[in-house]
Amino acid sequence: MSAPEETPMSIFLRLALLVLCLLHSASPVLADAIGGPFTLVGEGRESISDSRFRGQWMLIYFGYTSCPDACPTDLQRMTEALDALGPLAERIQPLLITLDPARDTPSVLTDYVRMFHPRLRGLTGSVEQIDEVARRYRVRWVRNPPDAQGAYSVDHTTTLYLVGPNGAFVEWYKSGVAPAAMAEAIRRRLAR
């Protein structure tokens, strides 16, 4: 008895299942490859490491205070998601890690983050420190050449990273995700 002939649809379904299995089995490896320890500078030029937040969840965004569009929009989404979580949000430390350490001093960051959420903290550091933490979180960023007036922008990845109480990366939320959807995903993670 010969095997039934495969249709294009059956081939597609078999390949789709194989890809899903590979992605599922690779996810712990990918998660282990994102994130890691960091030491940066916070309000009052205080040295702050990720270990300070052990026992808390972290919601991390990489951006900069002069960003004209993506950063304020994503930070507003973060704020709305935290507000939607209600008392559960107390278990989460929201962080903005600057990608523009030349302009984003601790005091500039402190003033900026207060416009979004009362518990949002801004972190900066040397270019080398920022490069290292961005590399660990797989954030792509580039400072564009300045214009004739010296103004410049920074192109960067626009993703929010959820990090567990043990300091391990859990999942990310792409720019554009609705605050309610982000809050629900975070609520599920906190319930586990």
C-alpha positions as CSV (number, residue, x, y, z in Angstrom):
1,M,0.0,0.0,0.0
2,S,1.5,3.4,-1.0
3,A,1.4,6.5,1.2
4,P,-1.2,9.0,0.3
5,E,0.1,11.9,-1.8
6,E,0.8,15.0,0.2
7,T,-1.0,18.1,-0.8
8,P,0.5,21.6,-0.6
9,M,-1.7,22.3,2.5
10,S,-0.5,19.1,4.3
11,I,3.1,20.0,3.6
12,F,2.5,23.6,4.9
13,L,0.8,22.3,8.1
14,R,3.6,19.8,8.8
15,L,6.2,22.6,8.3
16,A,4.2,25.0,10.5
17,L,4.0,22.4,13.3
18,L,7.8,21.8,13.0
19,V,8.5,25.5,13.3
20,L,6.2,25.9,16.3
21,C,7.9,22.9,18.0
22,L,11.4,24.4,17.3
23,L,10.3,27.8,18.6
24,H,8.8,26.3,21.7
25,S,11.8,24.2,22.5
26,A,14.2,27.2,21.8
27,S,12.3,29.7,24.0
28,P,14.2,28.9,27.3
29,V,17.5,29.3,25.4
30,L,16.4,32.6,24.0
31,A,15.1,33.8,27.4
32,D,18.5,32.9,29.0
33,A,20.2,35.0,26.3
34,I,18.3,38.2,27.1
35,G,19.1,40.4,30.1
36,G,21.6,40.1,32.9
37,P,23.2,42.1,35.6
38,F,23.8,45.8,35.3
39,T,25.1,48.7,37.4
40,L,24.0,52.2,36.4
41,V,23.5,55.6,37.9
42,G,20.2,56.8,39.3
43,E,18.8,59.9,41.0
44,G,21.4,61.8,43.0
45,R,24.2,60.0,41.1
46,E,23.5,56.9,43.2
47,S,25.0,53.7,41.9
48,I,22.1,51.3,41.3
49,S,22.4,47.6,40.2
50,D,19.7,45.2,39.1
51,S,20.2,43.3,42.3
52,R,18.6,46.1,44.3
53,F,15.3,45.0,42.8
54,R,15.5,41.3,43.7
55,G,12.1,40.2,44.9
56,Q,10.4,42.7,42.7
57,W,9.5,42.5,39.0
58,M,11.1,45.0,36.7
59,L,9.5,46.6,33.6
60,I,12.4,48.1,31.6
61,Y,12.3,50.5,28.7
62,F,15.3,51.8,26.8
63,G,14.9,55.3,25.4
64,Y,15.8,58.9,25.9
65,T,14.3,62.1,27.2
66,S,14.6,64.1,23.9
67,C,12.8,61.4,21.9
68,P,10.1,63.1,19.9
69,D,7.6,60.3,19.6
70,A,8.3,56.6,20.4
71,C,9.6,57.0,24.0
72,P,6.8,59.2,25.4
73,T,4.2,57.1,23.7
74,D,5.7,53.8,25.0
75,L,6.2,55.2,28.5
76,Q,2.6,56.4,28.5
77,R,1.5,52.8,27.6
78,M,3.6,51.5,30.4
79,T,1.9,53.9,32.8
80,E,-1.5,52.9,31.6
81,A,-0.7,49.2,32.0
82,L,0.6,49.8,35.5
83,D,-2.5,51.8,36.4
84,A,-4.7,48.9,35.0
85,L,-2.9,46.5,37.3
86,G,-4.1,48.4,40.3
87,P,-2.5,47.2,43.6
88,L,-0.5,44.5,41.7
89,A,1.6,47.2,40.1
90,E,3.3,47.7,43.5
91,R,5.2,44.5,42.8
92,I,6.7,46.0,39.7
93,Q,9.6,48.5,39.5
94,P,9.3,50.4,36.2
95,L,12.7,51.6,34.8
96,L,13.8,53.9,31.9
97,I,17.4,53.2,30.9
98,T,18.6,56.1,28.8
99,L,20.3,55.6,25.4
100,D,21.5,59.2,25.5
101,P,23.8,59.4,28.5
102,A,25.4,62.6,27.1
103,R,22.2,64.6,27.6
104,D,20.3,62.5,30.1
105,T,21.9,63.3,33.4
106,P,20.4,61.8,36.6
107,S,18.5,65.1,37.3
108,V,17.2,65.4,33.7
109,L,16.0,61.8,33.9
110,T,14.4,62.3,37.3
111,D,12.4,65.3,36.0
112,Y,11.4,63.4,32.9
113,V,10.2,60.2,34.5
114,R,8.0,62.0,37.0
115,M,5.8,63.1,34.1
116,F,4.8,59.5,33.5
117,H,4.6,57.4,36.7
118,P,5.4,58.2,40.3
119,R,7.5,55.0,40.7
120,L,9.3,55.1,37.3
121,R,13.0,55.5,37.8
122,G,15.5,56.8,35.3
123,L,18.9,55.2,35.0
124,T,22.0,56.5,33.1
125,G,25.7,55.7,33.0
126,S,28.8,55.9,30.9
127,V,28.4,55.1,27.2
128,E,30.2,51.8,27.9
129,Q,27.8,50.9,30.7
130,I,24.8,51.7,28.5
131,D,26.3,49.7,25.6
132,E,26.8,46.7,27.8
133,V,23.2,46.7,29.3
134,A,21.7,47.4,25.8
135,R,23.7,44.5,24.4
136,R,22.5,42.2,27.2
137,Y,18.9,43.1,26.4
138,R,19.5,42.9,22.6
139,V,18.6,46.6,22.2
140,R,19.8,48.1,18.9
141,W,20.6,51.8,19.1
142,V,22.6,54.3,17.2
143,R,23.2,58.0,17.8
144,N,22.6,59.9,14.6
145,P,25.0,62.6,13.4
146,P,24.2,66.0,14.7
147,D,22.6,68.6,12.4
148,A,24.1,72.1,11.8
149,Q,22.7,73.3,15.2
150,G,24.1,70.3,17.0
151,A,20.8,68.5,17.6
152,Y,20.7,64.8,17.1
153,S,18.3,61.9,17.6
154,V,18.8,58.3,18.7
155,D,17.3,55.4,16.7
156,H,16.6,52.5,19.0
157,T,14.6,49.3,19.6
158,T,11.2,50.1,21.2
159,T,10.4,47.2,23.5
160,L,9.4,46.8,27.1
161,Y,11.1,44.0,29.0
162,L,9.5,42.2,31.9
163,V,12.1,40.8,34.3
164,G,11.1,38.4,37.1
165,P,11.9,38.8,40.9
166,N,15.0,36.6,40.4
167,G,16.4,38.9,37.8
168,A,15.7,36.7,34.9
169,F,14.1,37.9,31.7
170,V,10.5,36.8,31.4
171,E,9.0,38.3,28.2
172,W,8.8,41.5,26.1
173,Y,6.1,43.7,24.8
174,K,6.6,45.4,21.5
175,S,5.8,49.0,20.8
176,G,2.1,49.4,20.0
177,V,0.8,46.8,22.3
178,A,-2.4,48.1,24.0
179,P,-2.0,48.9,27.7
180,A,-4.9,46.6,28.6
181,A,-3.3,43.7,26.8
182,M,0.1,44.4,28.4
183,A,-1.6,44.6,31.9
184,E,-3.4,41.3,31.3
185,A,-0.1,39.5,30.2
186,I,1.7,40.9,33.2
187,R,-1.2,39.9,35.5
188,R,-0.9,36.3,34.2
189,R,2.8,36.3,34.9
190,L,2.4,37.6,38.4
191,A,-0.2,34.9,39.1
192,R,2.2,32.0,38.3
